[in-house]
């Protein structure tokens, strides 16, 4: 999955906001700064935003009636 999409799935940020974070150098993947929004990340990668690990949300949880 693209890094910008992963950030969007992990946060409430829009794709353009995610790109701004990537370009600012605050996103790391496996302890290395990544500056390309198209960088491919996988489920076994450690993606960090300002020292906090990001975890992609799956589809929204079903509502219980």
Residue pairs with C-beta under 8 A, 6 or more apart in sequence:
1 9
1 40
1 41
1 42
1 56
2 37
2 38
2 39
2 40
2 41
3 18
3 22
3 27
3 29
3 34
3 36
3 37
3 38
3 39
3 40
3 41
3 47
4 15
4 18
4 19
4 22
4 37
4 38
5 15
5 18
6 41
6 47
6 54
6 56
7 13
7 18
7 21
7 22
7 27
7 47
7 49
7 54
8 14
8 15
8 18
9 56
9 57
10 47
10 49
10 54
10 55
10 56
10 57
11 18
11 49
11 54
13 21
18 37
19 37
21 27
21 49
22 34
22 35
22 36
22 37
23 35
23 37
25 33
25 35
26 49
26 50
27 33
27 34
27 47
27 48
27 49
28 34
28 46
28 47
28 48
29 39
29 41
29 45
29 46
29 47
29 48
30 45
30 46
31 46
31 48
41 47
46 53
47 53
47 54
48 54
